[in-house]
């Protein structure tokens, strides 16, 4: 069987074999979010904002990989960041148990990640 470059019937120019390995054998570079654990998040993607839904994306509750579940009592801070072609939506939240977390929604992969849990003393705008 002969592979033709032009794709035209009757073409006699053969395709050169490449020394490159197949794509599936190449090592993929990890994205920035891959170093943070993925979490499950119940959230609202708002079509419009209202007094109860102040953010376009609003996390309500999340579950950690170890099974712990946390209801979000307050969104303390939020900001967006462009990473390559995707947007990352960062949230600093306080849980109902008075614990603080930094979570991120990666809009490129449609995944949520836990960046860190931290103490309230690290919040400068209390």
C-alpha positions in Angstrom: 0.0 0.0 0.0 1.3 3.4 -0.9 0.6 6.6 0.9 0.5 9.6 -1.4 1.3 13.1 -0.3 -1.1 14.9 -2.6 -4.0 12.6 -2.0 -4.7 12.7 -5.7 -5.1 9.4 -7.5 -2.1 8.6 -9.7 0.3 10.6 -7.6 3.6 8.8 -7.4 5.3 11.0 -4.7 5.5 8.9 -1.5 5.3 10.3 2.0 8.5 10.2 4.0 8.6 8.3 7.2 9.2 10.5 10.2 11.7 9.7 13.0 9.2 11.2 15.5 7.5 8.9 18.0 3.7 8.6 17.9 1.9 11.3 19.9 0.7 8.9 22.6 4.3 8.1 23.5 5.3 11.7 24.0 5.3 12.9 27.6 2.7 15.6 28.3 3.7 18.6 30.2 1.5 19.0 33.3 -0.7 22.1 33.6 -0.4 24.5 36.5 -3.7 23.1 38.0 -2.5 19.4 37.9 -0.4 20.0 41.0 -3.5 20.8 43.1 -6.0 18.1 44.0 -9.3 18.1 42.1 -12.4 18.6 44.2 -16.1 18.2 43.6 -18.0 21.5 43.8 -21.7 22.3 43.8 -22.0 25.7 42.2 -24.2 28.2 40.4 -23.4 29.4 36.9 -25.6 32.5 36.8 -27.4 33.8 33.7 -27.9 37.1 35.5 -26.9 38.5 38.9 -29.2 39.1 41.8 -28.8 40.1 45.4 -28.4 36.4 46.4 -26.2 35.5 43.5 -23.5 38.2 43.3 -20.9 36.3 41.2 -21.2 34.8 37.7 -19.8 31.5 39.1 -20.7 30.9 42.8 -19.4 27.9 44.7 -21.9 26.7 47.3 -20.4 23.4 48.7 -17.4 21.3 48.0 -16.1 17.8 48.7 -12.4 17.0 49.2 -10.8 13.8 47.8 -10.8 12.3 51.3 -14.6 12.6 51.5 -14.8 15.7 53.7 -17.7 18.0 52.7 -17.8 21.7 53.4 -20.7 24.2 52.9 -19.5 27.6 51.9 -20.8 30.3 54.3 -19.0 33.2 52.7 -16.9 34.1 49.6 -14.2 36.3 51.1 -12.4 37.2 47.9 -12.5 36.4 44.2 -10.6 37.2 41.1 -10.0 35.9 37.6 -6.7 35.1 35.9 -6.0 34.2 32.3 -3.8 31.1 32.0 -3.0 30.4 28.3 -6.4 30.3 26.5 -8.4 29.5 29.7 -9.7 31.6 32.5 -9.1 30.5 36.1 -11.7 31.8 38.7 -10.1 32.0 42.2 -12.2 32.1 45.4 -11.1 32.5 49.0 -14.0 31.0 51.0 -15.0 30.5 54.6 -16.8 27.3 55.4 -19.7 26.9 57.9 -17.1 25.3 60.2 -15.0 28.6 60.1 -12.3 27.0 58.0 -10.7 29.0 55.1 -9.9 27.6 51.6 -8.6 28.9 48.3 -10.3 27.1 45.5 -10.0 27.6 41.7 -12.3 26.8 38.8 -10.3 26.0 35.6 -12.7 27.0 32.8 -10.5 25.4 30.2 -10.8 21.9 31.7 -14.1 22.5 33.6 -12.6 21.3 36.8 -12.3 22.7 40.4 -9.1 22.4 42.4 -8.1 23.0 46.1 -5.1 25.3 46.2 -4.8 25.4 50.0 -6.5 25.6 53.3 -5.2 28.3 55.6 -5.8 30.0 59.0 -7.9 33.1 59.4 -4.8 35.0 60.6 -3.5 35.1 57.1 -6.4 37.3 56.0 -5.2 40.9 56.1 -8.6 42.6 55.5 -10.4 41.3 58.6 
